[in-house]
Amino acid sequence: MDLTPDQAALAVERHDCPNCDAPAGSACRTRGGKTAAKYHTPRFVLVPALREELEIPVPADRGPGRAWKQGPAPRTERPVRIGYARTSTARQELASQLEALRRAECHKVFSEQISTRVKVRPELEKALALAHQFKEAAPETPVIFTVHELKRLARNAAELMTLSAELQAGGIQLELLTGPLTGIYDPNGTGAMFFAVLAVAGQIERDYIREKTLEGQVIAASKGNHGGRPKVIDDDMLTFAVALKDKGVPVPEIAKKLTIKVGKNAGKSPSVASLYRALAEAEAATVDDGLPLRPKPVRIRRPEDPLTPEEIDLRERLQAQPHPNAETRS
């Protein structure tokens, strides 16, 4: 036992007894209504430091064996709240989370902008370390780890279960300010089961969001939208640029004749480097698939124009073929 008998008694009597219904501030009692010689097991397991003990005797000054009477209500300490806020990217704002934590009267707030893919989150580690320090310095004072919502804590159920085990070992409570599970949860006793439910709920929500995101990407791809930034030089601009280049127009002059249609540079001309890169990619694609970048122009033939060698050869081959109705005619 890490606590003295008097400290253990005070810690146990902060809770109501699930076995004999002794209220907080009083020792356990027997079926006959007298003060019990030992605290009931379901009661002292609510204290993390005493959970592994086989029995906790009631101090002599509580009067074991005498008629039970109501004790003084335990003095409640104002809880210490440690806040934590996080966003995945710098583009997401932290202000709403920080304001919610301020309204919750957190003594200290830690915040960071870091992806959930990063396993080590320095500010989260600092927040948990400070919560444990407060609990070790004042075991009777409730310490609450406060976050805006559940998904700010962990990436998956395994990490959330690890975090809940750490809070449970330190006797630290968890508070959620928003979402369907808003409230304060004690990781001890029946609260441990609820922490497991929190972990599963968080994993299900994350899997659902990922599934819907993938479905959206598939639908967008079927419509020709593959994500990413819009092209600076689209297909129409590229075709026009190739035509000018075939006529001998210098690439810098071609770039001045083009206009970007979308994006933050809409209305401006693309850079010469971008145009060179687009032309090179188009030529590489033409070599790979064997198809021309644009259709070959059709020559309009007049009756007086002489036939080309290809046209003469085609005419002779057609004349040499037998007529399909020749046998019928004969």
PyMOL commands that set and color helices and strands:
alter all, ss='L'
color gray80, all
select helices_A, chain A and resi 5-12+41-44+48-50+60-62+95-103+122-137+150-152+157-170+191-222+235-246+251-257+272-289+309-320+326-329
alter helices_A, ss='H'
color red, helices_A
select strands_A, chain A and resi 38-39+56-57+80-87+108-113+143-147+173-176+183-185
alter strands_A, ss='S'
color yellow, strands_A
deselect
rebuild
show_as cartoon
